[in-house]
């Protein structure tokens, strides 16, 4: 605020669009679709791959809440 002279509301919105659960669902679906073999391994019991999927979604949606990403991915992978 001091450097730019902008008000707080302007600084808060300048960070880019907010990541919503709906947009995260889209990112999660894209990552799962791009990695079907890893998704199959996860569903077969290799649950440690969740970290891989979280990392890929976080790359696609910087600033996303990691806990929300985990939940969205678990929901999608266990469906």
Buried (B, 14 or more C-beta within 10 A) or exposed (E): EEEEEEEEEEEEEEEEEEBEBEBBBBBBBEBBEEBEEBBEBBEEEEEEBBEBBBEBBBEBBEEBBEEBBBBBBBEBBEE
